[in-house]
Amino acid sequence: MFVCASTECFPDLSSKEALSRLVDLEYTVVELAIHEQDGWLKPSEVLADLERAINLCRATHRMTVAALSINIDAEGPAYYEQFSACCKLAKAIKVVTMVVPSAELGAPFNEEVERLRKLSAMASLEGAVVSLKTQVDRMSQDVDTALMFCNNVPGLKLTLDPSCMIYGPNQNRGYDKLIDHVQHVHLRDTSKNELQVRVGQGEVDYGKLVSQLGAAKYNRALSVNMTPMEDVDHEGEMRKIRLLLDSLL
């Protein structure tokens, strides 16, 4: 296992500044947010000029890219065209993990299964893996639903975010049954009342998580996914969680 950080941690900085800030904080591995809104790079830009996107993703201040987080606003055929372009980008920069959000609550289960099957098949053609994020206010927030997606979609894996088993409607739900399906991990500290709190003030048991992942032979990223909080030293929090995770590995 190794520590990583997402460019989502610095949503207000330019692409180059976000990477530079992570390097200053002594992170050596990065997860790039390919999001249409507030992303490090937009999926529509990847489709419009794949070569430019590849060059940008290779110019990462010598940071290793562990994963791409994909969030596409387009619908219909355009959605899949942009996702296909992102798969080609992943192959070109030798990234396997592609983090995607699940559908919003209330979406038909069978329709979401079909979407995920199509994404997984497209990714596999380029040697990539779709990693569905467990996320509050999405279908994947429920442990059993996330597991059903994995059981019904060939090749589908999970990006485990323990926060959604602490905050929200699934409080006190364990994630033990998901461990064998984990491809990637997102981390911040979380309390029952707030999705993100200062490191050490929440209820995420980092030691237990690392132990469980180790027992399952997990050998990929622990990706810090923290956004700035008002009146809090964000860089200090980013440094604190890196040191905490490093001490557990």
C-alpha positions in Angstrom: 0.0 0.0 0.0 1.1 3.6 -0.6 -0.2 7.1 0.2 -1.7 9.1 -2.6 -3.7 12.4 -2.8 -6.4 13.6 -5.2 -6.2 16.9 -7.1 -9.8 17.3 -5.7 -8.0 18.4 -2.5 -7.2 21.7 -4.1 -10.3 22.6 -6.2 -9.5 26.3 -6.4 -6.0 25.9 -7.8 -4.9 25.6 -11.4 -3.8 22.2 -12.7 -0.1 23.1 -12.3 -0.5 24.7 -8.9 -2.4 21.8 -7.5 0.4 19.4 -8.4 3.0 21.8 -7.1 1.2 22.1 -3.8 1.0 18.3 -3.4 4.7 18.0 -4.1 5.4 20.7 -1.5 3.4 18.6 1.0 5.7 15.6 0.1 3.1 13.5 -1.7 4.7 11.5 -4.5 1.6 9.8 -6.0 -1.5 11.6 -7.3 -5.1 10.8 -8.4 -6.2 13.1 -11.2 -9.8 14.4 -11.2 -11.1 14.3 -14.8 -14.3 16.1 -13.9 -16.4 18.4 -16.1 -17.0 20.7 -13.1 -14.0 21.8 -11.0 -11.8 19.1 -12.4 -8.0 19.0 -13.0 -9.0 18.3 -16.6 -12.4 18.0 -18.2 -13.6 14.8 -19.9 -14.9 16.9 -22.8 -11.3 18.3 -23.2 -10.0 14.7 -23.3 -12.3 13.8 -26.1 -11.6 17.0 -28.0 -7.8 16.6 -27.9 -6.6 13.3 -26.6 -2.9 14.0 -27.4 -3.0 17.2 -25.4 -4.6 15.4 -22.4 -2.0 12.7 -22.5 0.8 15.2 -22.5 -0.8 17.1 -19.6 -1.1 13.9 -17.6 2.5 13.0 -18.2 3.7 16.4 -16.9 2.9 15.8 -13.3 6.1 17.1 -11.6 7.4 13.6 -11.5 4.4 12.4 -9.4 3.2 8.9 -10.2 -0.5 8.8 -11.3 -2.3 6.1 -9.4 -5.9 6.6 -10.6 -8.2 8.8 -12.7 -11.5 10.0 -11.2 -14.0 10.4 -13.9 -17.1 12.6 -13.6 -19.0 13.3 -16.9 -21.9 15.7 -17.3 -22.8 14.7 -20.8 -25.7 12.3 -21.4 -26.6 9.7 -24.0 -24.0 8.7 -26.6 -21.8 11.7 -25.7 -21.4 10.3 -22.2 -19.9 7.1 -23.5 -17.8 8.9 -26.1 -16.1 10.9 -23.4 -15.7 7.9 -21.2 -14.1 6.0 -24.1 -11.6 8.8 -24.6 -10.8 8.7 -20.8 -10.1 5.0 -21.1 -7.7 5.7 -24.0 -6.0 8.3 -21.8 -5.7 5.8 -18.9 -4.0 3.3 -21.2 -1.6 5.9 -22.7 -0.4 7.0 -19.2 -0.5 3.4 -17.9 -3.2 3.9 -15.3 -5.5 1.0 -14.4 -8.0 2.4 -11.9 -10.9 4.6 -13.1 -13.0 5.9 -10.3 -16.7 6.6 -11.2 -19.7 7.7 -9.2 -22.8 5.6 -9.0 -26.2 6.9 -10.1 -28.2 9.2 -7.8 -30.6 7.7 -5.3 -33.9 6.6 -6.8 -32.4 5.6 -10.2 -33.6 2.1 -11.4 -31.2 -0.6 -10.3 -31.3 -2.5 -13.6 -30.5 0.7 -15.6 -27.5 1.4 -13.4 -26.3 -2.2 -13.8 -26.5 -1.8 -17.6 -24.6 1.4 -17.4 -21.9 -0.1 -15.3 -21.6 -3.2 -17.5 -21.1 -0.9 -20.5 -18.4 1.2 -18.7 -16.6 -1.9 -17.4 -16.5 -3.5 -20.9 -15.2 -0.3 -22.4 -12.5 0.1 -19.7 -11.4 -3.6 -20.0 -10.7 -3.1 -23.7 -8.0 -0.6 -22.7 -6.7 -2.6 -19.8 -8.5 -0.4 -17.2 -10.8 -1.3 -14.3 -14.0 0.7 -13.3 -13.9 1.3 -9.6 -17.4 2.4 -8.3 -17.1 4.9 -5.4 -19.1 4.3 -2.3 -20.6 7.7 -1.8 -23.2 9.5 0.4 -26.5 10.3 -1.4 -25.7 7.9 -4.2 -26.9 4.3 -4.8 -23.5 3.0 -3.7 -23.9 4.5 -0.2 -25.6 1.2 0.8 -23.2 -1.6 1.4 -25.5 -4.3 0.1 -26.3 -2.4 -3.0 -22.6 -1.8 -3.7 -22.0 -5.5 -3.3 -24.9 -6.3 -5.7 -23.4 -4.1 -8.3 -20.1 -6.0 -8.0 -21.9 -9.3 -8.2 -23.9 -8.3 -11.3 -21.2 -6.4 -13.3 -18.2 -8.4 -14.6 -14.9 -6.8 -13.7 -16.5 -4.1 -11.5 -14.5 -3.1 -8.4 -15.0 -0.5 -5.7 -13.4 2.7 -4.4 -14.0 2.3 -0.7 -14.8 5.6 1.1 -15.4 4.7 4.8 -17.0 8.1 5.3 -20.3 6.9 3.9 -20.5 4.2 6.6 -20.0 6.8 9.4 -22.0 9.8 8.2 -25.4 9.7 6.6 -28.1 7.0 6.6 -25.7 4.1 6.8 -24.1 5.0 10.2 -22.6 2.0 12.0 -22.7 -0.2 8.9 -19.5 -2.1 8.5 -17.8 -2.5 5.2 -16.2 -5.9 5.9 -18.1 -7.6 3.0 -16.7 -5.1 0.5 -13.0 -5.5 1.3 -12.4 -8.2 -1.3 -13.8 -5.9 -4.0 -11.7 -2.9 -3.2 -9.6 -1.4 -6.1 -9.0 2.0 -4.6 -9.6 3.9 -1.3 -10.6 7.5 -0.6 -9.9 8.9 2.9 -10.7 11.9 5.1 -11.8 12.0 8.7 -15.6 11.9 9.3 -18.0 12.2 12.2 -21.6 11.1 12.5 -22.6 14.7 12.0 -20.2 16.0 9.4 -18.8 14.3 6.3 -15.4 15.9 6.9 -13.8 17.0 10.1 -10.2 17.8 11.2 -7.9 14.8 11.2 -8.2 13.0 14.5 -11.6 14.5 15.4 -13.6 11.9 13.5 -14.3 8.2 13.7 -12.4 6.7 10.8 -10.4 3.8 12.2 -7.4 4.0 9.9 -5.4 1.3 11.7 -8.3 -1.2 11.3 -8.8 -0.3 7.7 -5.1 -0.8 6.8 -5.1 -4.1 8.7 -8.2 -5.3 6.8 -6.8 -4.3 3.4 -3.5 -5.9 4.2 -5.2 -9.2 5.1 -7.0 -9.0 1.7 -3.6 -8.5 -0.1 -4.5 -5.0 -1.1 -1.4 -3.3 -2.5 -2.6 -0.1 -4.1 -3.4 3.5 -3.1 -4.8 5.1 0.0 -5.9 8.3 -1.6 -6.5 11.4 0.5 -9.7 13.1 -0.7 -10.1 16.2 1.5 -11.5 19.5 0.5 -10.7 22.8 2.2 -12.7 23.7 5.4 -13.4 27.2 6.6 -11.0 28.6 9.2 -8.9 25.4 9.0 -5.2 25.1 7.9 -5.9 22.9 4.9 -2.2 22.2 4.1 -1.6 21.4 7.8 -4.5 18.8 7.6 -3.1 17.4 4.4 0.3 17.0 6.0 -1.2 15.5 9.1 -3.1 12.8 7.3 -0.1 11.9 5.2 2.1 11.4 8.2 -0.7 9.4 9.9 -1.1 7.0 7.0 2.7 6.7 6.5 3.0 5.7 10.1 0.6 2.8 9.6 2.3 1.4 6.5 
